[in-house]
Amino acid sequence: MAESKNANYTKEVTEKLLDLYSDLGTENLDKIAEIIEKPIKSVRSKLVRLGVYVPLCKQDSKASSPSKKQLLRNLEAEGFNADGFEGATKDALSRLLKTIQS
């Protein structure tokens, strides 16, 4: 005789989950998990299994800021000799460039 699996999500909880998700969206998974009293990971997994989960888009930090190579070129364009600064961090190069431009 096969054992019946104990369901973590009843039909009612699943319907409530879907309603909450359609109202609150992905950015409020923590609120949804709190309301239905389940862990966030469990809620996300259930939404994935139901085929409705839409992940948040990650911002590409590389696209929004100049590369180290570009920062070094900008420093040289300002008349600064950037030799030896190749190992500096992007943050340090950005601060230096702002200081020189001031």
Helices and strands as residue ranges (DSSP letters): H 11-24, G 26-28, H 29-36, H 40-50, H 61-64, H 68-77, H 90-101
